[in-house]
């Protein structure tokens, strides 16, 4: 009990210091400076980016891509954070992001919580079945299952371990520290607000690309999102569920040009439509290919269309 009280006190002190001083104690890494530059200079293309990846060339005969999603982007990122934007559509505009939210929530949990800590499931109104209410699990197991099947109750219960308001405040502070200036979190799940006038979680393709690159430095989270299934055991050793991924592309035979999927996240609500992030390892540059879809009616079709276009339009 004393250790838990000390943990809560430390987190409360951290939040107080951040708010009182106006200083981000979460350090801004050097690669984020380049992202900020890209955000303010959306027309940086062609020869101007040739110096970043000399082997990236535009293929001949590439046609323009028309995509149904409200916003979309594909970016090739070097290990040092340098960026080549391969495709963009409304990448600076903000849209609701639904369960992509859970990537930031997972980042906060991994950084601030003990993954072996035991929590009891507390129900929200977001899931079809709340059969786990009252069951106890480790935070680490809830994170894995919650990312795989996008379970709202699991993330709500994780946030309650330090208080949901404090947890969400940490999410917003982390977004600010990463240079995600067009991002806001109202809850740890991505659910639409109950009332239309209440705040909603939103972000942009540019900001989510920053988050995705940040997560390449957090392999545990990406490993969780890349799982097709996860066996969820309660603390009494009983198998409660085999969580199945919501990301159809993990189970598909779709060819990704030899690039390995590191992870990603789906999302879907009435206000957000369908959303999707997919992160690849690019072995040619030892960097990453980050792809974001927002406001789609068919996220998987839009994602495959964009990736196929990128592979045909660029020699990567």
N, C-alpha and C positions, 0 to 999 in steps of 0.2 A: 504494500500500500504506500509506503514511504517513497519507493522508487517511482511509482506511478504519479504520486503527487509532485515529486521533483520534476518529472517529465512535463507535466501540465504547466508547472510554474515556469520552466525554461521556455516552453513554446509561447506562453503568455508574455513573458519578458521580451522575447524576440519580436513578437508582433508590436508590442508597445514601443520598443526602440525604433522599429521601422517607421511606424506612423508618426512618432514624436519628432524624430530627427529628419524625416524625409529622405533618408539615405537607404539605398538598397544594399543590405549587408550580403545579399547573394551576389557574388561578383559577376560583372559583365565581361564575358570572355572576348578575346580579340576578334574571333571570327564573327561575333555579332555586329561589330563595327561595319564589316562588309555587307551584312544583311541590311543594316540601316541605310547604307549607301544605295544598295539595290532598290530598297523601298522608295527612296526619294528620286530615283533615276530609272524609271521603268522602261525607258527607250534604249538602254544599254544593250546593244546586240551587235551581230555581225563582226566586223574586223576588230572592234573595240574589245571583244571578249576573247579574241583568238589567242591572246597572250596567256590566258588562264589555262586552257587546255589546247595545246597546239595540235593535238590529233583529232579534235572535234571539228568536222567540216560539214557544211550543208550538202546533202546529196542532190544530184541533178534530177529535175523532173518532179520534185515534191509539190503536191497540191495543197491549197489551204484547207485547214481542218475546220469543219462546222460541228459543234458539239452541243448537245441539248442542255447540259448542266448550266446553271446560272453563273458559276465561276469554276475555273479549272486552271491547273498549272503543273508543269513538269520541269524540274530543275536538276541539273547535274552539279553535285557539290564535291569539291576536293576534300581530302582529309583535313586541310587547314581552313576550310570554310569558304573558299572562293566558289563563286556561283556562276553557272551558265544557265540562263533561262531558255529552255528549249521550246516551251509552249506557254502562252498566257491568255487568259480570258477573265477580265474583271478581277485581277489578282489582288488589288488593293481595297476592293469594296467589301463591306462587312455583311455577313449572313449568319443566321443561326447554324450551329454546328452539331447539335444533337450529341450522340454518345462519343464523338471524337473528344469531347470533354474529358472522358475517362483516362486519356493519355496523360493529361496534366495532373489529374487526381492521383494516378498511379505514381507519377514522379514525386509528388508531395508525400505520399505514403512511404515510398522507399527511402526518401531522404530524412523523414522526421519521425517515423514510427518503428517500433520493434516488430518485425514481421512474424515473430513467434508469439506475440501477444494474443490472448484469446478474447474474442468479442462474440456477443450474442446477436443474432440477426434481428433487426428491427425493420418492420415492413413499411414501404411507401405505397403509393397507389399506381406505380408504373408498370409492374409486371403482371403477366396473365395469371400466374400461380405463385402464391406466397407460402409454399409448403415448408419452407425452412424457418419460418418464424419461431423463435425460441431456441433454435439449435445453436450450438457454439462451435466456432471454427477459429483457426489461426488467421491472422491478417494476411499472411503470405498465401495461404490457400484460397482465401476469398479474392485476393487480387488476381491470381491465376484464373480461377473460374469466372470471375467478373469480367475480365478482359476478353476471355474466349467467347463467352455467351452474352456479353454486354448486359450483365445483371445489375439493375438499378439498386435493388435492396442491398446487395453486397457492398456497393460503394457508399451508400448512405450509412450503413452500419459501420464501415471503416471510418468514415468522417466523424461519426458520433464518439469515437474513442477519445478524441480531443475536443469535441464540440464542433458541430457542422459549420457554424459561423466562422470560427477560428480557422478551420480547415480551408474554407473557401477564400478567406482573406489571404492565406498562404498561397493559394493558387493564383490569385490576382497579383500578389507581390512577385511571384516567380515569373509570371508573364511579363511584368514590367522589367524585371532584371534581364530577361532574354530579348528585350527590345520589341516585344509584341504590343505595339502602341494602339492597335485597332482590335484589341481583344478584351472581353469582359466575361467573368464567370459569376453567375448568381447561385449556382448549386453544383454539387460534385458529380452529378449524373448526366446532365444534358437534357433532362426532361423539360418540355414546354411548361411555362408557368400556368397555374390554375386559372388566373385572371389575365385577360389580354393586356391590362395596363401594368402588370408586374414585369420586372426585368427578366431578360432571357440571355442565355449564354450565346455569345457571338464571337466571330473572328473573321480573318481573311485568309486567302490562299497564301499570301506572303508571310503572314504571322505563323500559320500552321507549318509552313516549310521551315521556319526557324525552330519551332518546337520539334519537328521531326528530326532535324539535324542534331539538336541537343540530345535527343533520345538515342542517337547512335553512340553517344558516350555513356549510355545507361543500358548495357546489353541485357540485363535481367528483364527489363520491361519489354523490350522487343522480343526476347525469347518467349515470354508469356503470350504475346499477341500472335506469334507465329505458330502456336500449337493448334492442331486441328481438333483435339479433344483434351480434356483434363478430368481426371478422376478426383472428385471432391469428397474428402473424408472429414467427418466431424471429429471433435477431440476425443470422443469415446471409441474411435477406430472404425466406425461404421461408414461404408460407402453410401453417401447420400445421393450422388448424382454423377453421371458422366456428362460434363458440359461439352457441347458441340459448338464449333466456331460459327459465327455469323458471316464470316468472310468466304464467300463462295469461291473466290479465286485461289484460295489455299487448297481447295479440293479439286480444282479444274485441271484439264490437260492443256490449258492455254500456254503457248510458248512465250517466254519472256526474254528471248534473245540471249539465252545463256546466263542471264543475271539471276542471282539468288535472292529470294524474298527474305528480308530480315524481319519484317513485321508490318503491322498496319492496324487500322481500326475502322470499323463501320459505324454508321449512325443513321437513325431515321426517326423523325417525329412529324407531326402534321405541319408545323410551322417551318421546320428545316428542310422538309423533303428528305431525300436520301443523300448521305455524305459518305466519303471514303478517303482514307489515306493509305498509300502503299509505298513501302520503302524497300529499295533494292540495294544490294552490294554491287558496285561496278568494279570488276576485277581489272579492267584496262587502266583505270586511273587510281585504283585503290580508294575510290571515293564512293559516293552514294547517289542514287537516282530517286528523288522524292517526287511523288505524284499525288495531287490533291484534287478531289471532286466535291463541289458544294452545290446544294440546291438541284439535285438531279431527280428525274423520274425513273431512271434505270442506271444506278451508279456503276454496276459491274460492266454493262455495255458501254457506258461513257468512258470508263477507265480503260477497257481493252481497246476502244477506238483511239483514245489519246496515246496510249503506249505504242500501239501499232504504227500510228502516224509518226511518233518520235523516232522509232526505229527505221522508218522509211525515209524520213526527212533529214536525218543526221547520220553520219557515219560513226556510230558509237557501239 
